[in-house]
């Protein structure tokens, strides 16, 4: 008898029978793929994924022999031989997935780790023929009935391959987890309720919450009620792509949630995924949703805690693999980031791709859609279109500054646009923009830090937004040195739980009319609910200027003429090259519009940007050409694409800051092998700061950061050891990693 996993029991009485694992994983994978019509393909992947364990050498390895056995290539080689015709293309997709179910999806061609090289080196004689009497794979009828697009066939197939891979990986994880839990070697992570079963109480709770505000007949609240009613009335519209264009302060977050709940009830969607550009506001949104819907409904997942290095020759197996497993997004409502969503959709690693099949049949709300990175915009829009067309998703592009992605705005044949005609959810965006105009925009010209400090000194409450963490830190220190009362600092140097506390202090100061001078980066522009009487914004694109203006006179309680948004240049701290280019794009179209914050002005601005960048610049990393079909065969560079598709150019990695008791206790639990890493990562994600990978490496080499429980959790959990490097006012200071923390230099 052959086994999939073993224990210390010499009599093998509790070993995991291979036939049992393959058939159960296959059934589970097939169930996961039902939503997109690929059950047969996913079932076949599940049946063959561990076929290489029918190798007698693998059996000896389980018994303790010090030998290495590649058990992931056998199924990939066999499945390609089994299928013919159109089924052959799908069999190739399955082969990528089987070959990569431990180390990650490979490229078709390339080095020794490529799919072609591995299959070419596979020896069929290593398999015991008994496998044919224990499992019965069917390689017919594999092609799903998609609306196949001739010009996007390769892309559609590449995404299908990743989705089948997701079903396989999650099924393999879950069946293996169930086995180890049954023998007491592992605790199972939480189970979530189904959205459709919970919807009646969720909608009832949402209605009660909205009714508690009453129906005021004047001002902003009347407009918010009108927007909510109009948006919810559109919930019966056909699923697909939508826009929701609501000025800042118009209540679009709750309106989009109300639409999603009603739309899911009408059309049977399985979950709601709310994607946000920055981790800075994910806490705020998650807290709102959890208070409305319940903590048992909402998963907050933004952490990049995962294994950074992976030895393809010795990928983790069994319990080791399970301890590295991350979220599967089976929650009814997921609040995440654009980075987590889109980098997962283009990922190759099992831990990241595992959740993708749960995106099928979801409502995806992209909050602050204007922040989608332009160098990746075409791969992003192709992905959104495919999810809507082939995977039953509804996509809502939700923002005050709509990025003009309607294909009617692009030249004929341009690859980037989406079909968004007549798909606006809000009532008359132009009228709403005029009705919710609450600020006066002025240009301050060049301003030094001393000029900004002097302006801040002249107002009790003011917000300055700059383009870098470095400038924000320098300006905050200048404000502190000048003795400005109520000076505060808010950037991604602070871990999320700390940012939440700072935001609460800011809101309390604003409400009490106490001094509050906030210096921040652009993280405050995307949905952070702040209301300052004055705002200064370093030069940027029109969309960012408009978002900054949304933090000024947000509730409309002050005259617009007195609510000034000053745009300035900072000669000593010039903007990054891309932001400088966006500022020039804005300058070219400024004279065309009386109101620069109108929807038409915003559309013209993005038109300027797309014209400047050109079609090639919207797929600057050449993602789409890496998926090709020729001579009836696929040539997909999954691994290479995953390495290139980065929404943030510099590789950012997490450092855990265990300053409070909850974080310290979670760090201690890392030493308990039986607790899944995904559960601990969920607890620790509010305590992480993302920093450049090179900076973390320096911190580690100097002894300021250590990987905890590295023996069985690998390099997933990097924890700050030098507490003084985390300043309670400004956050993590990593730039001088070669030097000891300040308190450690005192003799």
GIRA-V988383 format. One record per residue. N is the residue number from 1. SS is DSSP state (alpha for helix, beta for strand, coil for the rest). Layout:
n=<N	N>
ss=<SS	SS>
This chain:
n=<1	2	3	4	5	6	7	8	9	10	11	12	13	14	15	16	17	18	19	20	21	22	23	24	25	26	27	28	29	30	31	32	33	34	35	36	37	38	39	40	41	42	43	44	45	46	47	48	49	50	51	52	53	54	55	56	57	58	59	60	61	62	63	64	65	66	67	68	69	70	71	72	73	74	75	76	77	78	79	80	81	82	83	84	85	86	87	88	89	90	91	92	93	94	95	96	97	98	99	100	101	102	103	104	105	106	107	108	109	110	111	112	113	114	115	116	117	118	119	120	121	122	123	124	125	126	127	128	129	130	131	132	133	134	135	136	137	138	139	140	141	142	143	144	145	146	147	148	149	150	151	152	153	154	155	156	157	158	159	160	161	162	163	164	165	166	167	168	169	170	171	172	173	174	175	176	177	178	179	180	181	182	183	184	185	186	187	188	189	190	191	192	193	194	195	196	197	198	199	200	201	202	203	204	205	206	207	208	209	210	211	212	213	214	215	216	217	218	219	220	221	222	223	224	225	226	227	228	229	230	231	232	233	234	235	236	237	238	239	240	241	242	243	244	245	246	247	248	249	250	251	252	253	254	255	256	257	258	259	260	261	262	263	264	265	266	267	268	269	270	271	272	273	274	275	276	277	278	279	280	281	282	283	284	285	286	287	288	289	290	291	292	293	294	295	296	297	298	299	300	301	302	303	304	305	306	307	308	309	310	311	312	313	314	315	316	317	318	319	320	321	322	323	324	325	326	327	328	329	330	331	332	333	334	335	336	337	338	339	340	341	342	343	344	345	346	347	348	349	350	351	352	353	354	355	356	357	358	359	360	361	362	363	364	365	366	367	368	369	370	371	372	373	374	375	376	377	378	379	380	381	382	383	384	385	386	387	388	389	390	391	392	393	394	395	396	397	398	399	400	401	402	403	404	405	406	407	408	409	410	411	412	413	414	415	416	417	418	419	420	421	422	423	424	425	426	427	428	429	430	431	432	433	434	435	436	437	438	439	440	441	442	443	444	445	446	447	448	449	450	451	452	453	454	455	456	457	458	459	460	461	462	463	464	465	466	467	468	469	470	471	472	473	474	475	476	477	478	479	480	481	482	483	484	485	486	487	488	489	490	491	492	493	494	495	496	497	498	499	500	501	502	503	504	505	506	507	508	509	510	511	512	513	514	515	516	517	518	519	520	521	522	523	524	525	526	527	528	529	530	531	532	533	534	535	536	537	538	539	540	541	542	543	544	545	546	547	548	549	550	551	552	553	554	555	556	557	558	559	560	561	562	563	564	565	566	567	568	569	570	571	572	573	574	575	576	577	578	579	580	581	582	583	584	585	586	587	588	589	590	591	592	593	594	595	596	597	598	599	600	601	602	603	604	605	606	607	608	609	610	611	612	613	614	615	616	617	618	619	620	621	622	623	624	625	626	627	628	629	630	631	632	633	634	635	636	637	638	639	640	641	642	643	644	645	646	647	648	649	650	651	652	653	654	655	656	657	658	659	660	661	662	663	664	665	666	667	668	669	670	671	672	673	674	675	676	677	678	679	680	681	682	683	684	685	686	687	688	689	690	691	692	693	694	695	696	697	698	699	700	701	702	703	704	705	706	707	708	709	710	711	712	713	714	715	716	717	718	719	720	721	722	723	724	725	726	727	728	729	730	731	732	733	734	735	736	737	738	739	740	741	742	743	744	745	746	747>
ss=<coil	coil	beta	beta	beta	coil	coil	coil	coil	coil	coil	coil	coil	coil	coil	beta	beta	alpha	alpha	alpha	alpha	alpha	alpha	alpha	alpha	alpha	alpha	alpha	alpha	alpha	alpha	alpha	alpha	alpha	alpha	alpha	coil	coil	alpha	alpha	alpha	alpha	alpha	alpha	alpha	alpha	alpha	alpha	coil	coil	alpha	alpha	alpha	alpha	beta	alpha	alpha	alpha	alpha	alpha	alpha	alpha	coil	coil	coil	coil	coil	coil	coil	coil	coil	coil	alpha	alpha	alpha	alpha	alpha	alpha	alpha	alpha	alpha	alpha	coil	coil	coil	alpha	alpha	alpha	alpha	alpha	alpha	alpha	alpha	alpha	alpha	alpha	alpha	alpha	alpha	coil	coil	coil	coil	coil	coil	coil	beta	coil	coil	coil	coil	coil	coil	coil	alpha	alpha	alpha	alpha	alpha	alpha	coil	coil	coil	alpha	alpha	alpha	beta	coil	coil	coil	alpha	alpha	alpha	alpha	coil	coil	coil	coil	coil	coil	coil	coil	coil	coil	coil	coil	coil	coil	coil	alpha	alpha	alpha	alpha	alpha	alpha	alpha	alpha	alpha	alpha	alpha	alpha	alpha	alpha	alpha	alpha	alpha	alpha	alpha	alpha	alpha	alpha	alpha	alpha	alpha	alpha	alpha	alpha	alpha	alpha	alpha	alpha	alpha	coil	coil	coil	coil	coil	coil	coil	coil	coil	coil	coil	coil	alpha	alpha	alpha	alpha	alpha	alpha	alpha	alpha	alpha	alpha	alpha	alpha	alpha	alpha	alpha	alpha	alpha	coil	coil	coil	coil	coil	coil	coil	alpha	alpha	alpha	alpha	alpha	alpha	alpha	alpha	alpha	alpha	alpha	alpha	alpha	alpha	alpha	coil	coil	coil	coil	coil	coil	coil	beta	beta	beta	beta	beta	coil	coil	coil	coil	coil	coil	alpha	alpha	alpha	alpha	alpha	alpha	alpha	alpha	alpha	alpha	alpha	alpha	alpha	alpha	alpha	alpha	coil	coil	coil	beta	beta	beta	beta	beta	beta	coil	coil	alpha	alpha	alpha	alpha	alpha	alpha	alpha	alpha	alpha	alpha	alpha	alpha	alpha	alpha	alpha	coil	coil	coil	coil	beta	beta	beta	beta	coil	coil	coil	coil	coil	coil	coil	coil	coil	coil	alpha	alpha	alpha	coil	coil	coil	alpha	alpha	alpha	alpha	alpha	alpha	coil	coil	coil	coil	coil	coil	coil	coil	coil	beta	beta	beta	beta	beta	alpha	alpha	alpha	alpha	alpha	alpha	alpha	alpha	coil	coil	coil	coil	alpha	alpha	alpha	alpha	coil	coil	alpha	alpha	alpha	coil	coil	coil	beta	beta	beta	beta	beta	beta	coil	alpha	alpha	alpha	coil	coil	alpha	alpha	alpha	alpha	alpha	alpha	alpha	alpha	alpha	alpha	alpha	alpha	alpha	alpha	alpha	alpha	alpha	coil	coil	coil	beta	beta	beta	beta	beta	beta	coil	coil	coil	coil	coil	coil	beta	alpha	alpha	alpha	coil	coil	coil	coil	coil	coil	coil	coil	beta	coil	coil	coil	coil	coil	beta	coil	coil	coil	coil	alpha	alpha	alpha	alpha	alpha	alpha	alpha	coil	coil	coil	coil	beta	beta	beta	beta	beta	beta	beta	coil	coil	alpha	alpha	alpha	alpha	alpha	alpha	alpha	alpha	alpha	coil	coil	coil	beta	beta	beta	beta	beta	coil	coil	coil	alpha	alpha	alpha	alpha	alpha	alpha	alpha	alpha	alpha	alpha	alpha	alpha	alpha	coil	coil	coil	coil	coil	beta	beta	beta	beta	coil	coil	coil	coil	coil	alpha	alpha	alpha	alpha	alpha	alpha	alpha	alpha	alpha	alpha	alpha	alpha	alpha	alpha	alpha	alpha	coil	coil	coil	coil	beta	beta	beta	beta	beta	coil	alpha	alpha	alpha	alpha	coil	coil	coil	coil	coil	coil	beta	coil	beta	beta	beta	beta	beta	coil	coil	coil	alpha	alpha	alpha	alpha	alpha	alpha	alpha	alpha	coil	coil	beta	coil	coil	coil	coil	coil	coil	coil	alpha	alpha	alpha	coil	beta	beta	beta	beta	beta	beta	coil	alpha	alpha	alpha	coil	coil	coil	alpha	alpha	alpha	alpha	alpha	alpha	alpha	alpha	alpha	alpha	alpha	alpha	alpha	alpha	alpha	alpha	coil	coil	coil	coil	coil	coil	alpha	alpha	alpha	alpha	alpha	alpha	alpha	alpha	alpha	alpha	alpha	alpha	alpha	alpha	alpha	alpha	alpha	alpha	alpha	coil	coil	coil	coil	coil	coil	alpha	alpha	alpha	beta	beta	beta	beta	coil	coil	beta	beta	beta	beta	beta	alpha	alpha	alpha	alpha	alpha	alpha	alpha	coil	coil	coil	coil	coil	coil	coil	beta	beta	beta	beta	beta	coil	coil	coil	coil	alpha	alpha	alpha	alpha	alpha	alpha	alpha	alpha	alpha	coil	coil	coil	coil	coil	coil	coil	alpha	alpha	alpha	alpha	alpha	alpha	alpha	alpha	alpha	alpha	alpha	beta	beta	beta	beta	beta	alpha	alpha	alpha	alpha	alpha	alpha	alpha	alpha	alpha	coil	coil	coil	beta	beta	beta	coil	coil	alpha	alpha	alpha	alpha	coil	coil	coil	coil	beta	beta	beta	coil	coil	alpha	alpha	alpha	beta	beta	coil	coil	coil	beta	beta	coil	coil	coil	coil	coil	coil	coil	coil	coil	alpha	alpha	alpha	alpha	coil	coil>
